[in-house]
Amino acid sequence: RKEVEQDPGPFNVPEGATVAFNCTYSNSASQSFFWYRQDCRKEPKLLMSVYSSGNEDGRFTAQLNRASQYISLLIRDSKLSDSATYLCVVNIGGTYKYIFGTGTRLKVLA
Amino acid sequence: GAVVSQHPSRVICKSGTSVKIECRSLDFQATTMFWYRQFPKQSLMLMATSNEGSKATYEQGVEKDKFLINHASLTLSTLTVTSAHPEDSSFYICSARKGAGGELFFGEGSRLTVL
């Protein structure tokens, strides 16, 4: 079993739709959680950190469920420009170790 | 916000030559930097962890004599691909973190093509 797992997709959704991705992690020592966005042939860019109480940034909402060991990302009112690969990244507490999910590919269709 | 800069963004070289890629943290000190490679439509693969003032830690299967890493200062790490071959053609990306457990900031990536 991979340490961090994501559904690779692709998720094809129409503009304006709401879409949600999950990411599960297996290491209970995981302490910090992040969602990154990666466009084709570009570097990953931080979308948002994920806090224990959940957090929202505009159309994006991130949630953390420590009991079930997963994080989620919700995108409301999808835009064409949201088309990208979304990477889940987990930091193991007290270490420099960051574990990457394989990414979930999103395509927003006109 | 913090910025990590990587150079060059694109390099084409002949087989057998060596290529150096630089990764700089521009507005913070990074004692630890990370190097990855990514093949088309695949996920990032961690190659090594670069530690300022000490030897890099390489992931299993990554040849340390082929991928030389030097982290000579708190703001600069370099990756040298020695005696490059066509199979080394890939997208190489560095990252640095700002503080323990903090988010990673990525360089723009370097696309290496070995002819």
Interface residues (C-beta under 8 A of the other chain):
Chain A: Q31 S32 F34 R41 K42 E43 P44 K45 L46 S49 L87 V89 N91 G93 G94 Y96 Y98 F100 G101 T102 G103
Chain B: Q6 T32 F34 S43 L44 L46 T49 F91 I93 R97 A100 G101 G102 E103 L104 F105 F106 G107 E108 G109 R111
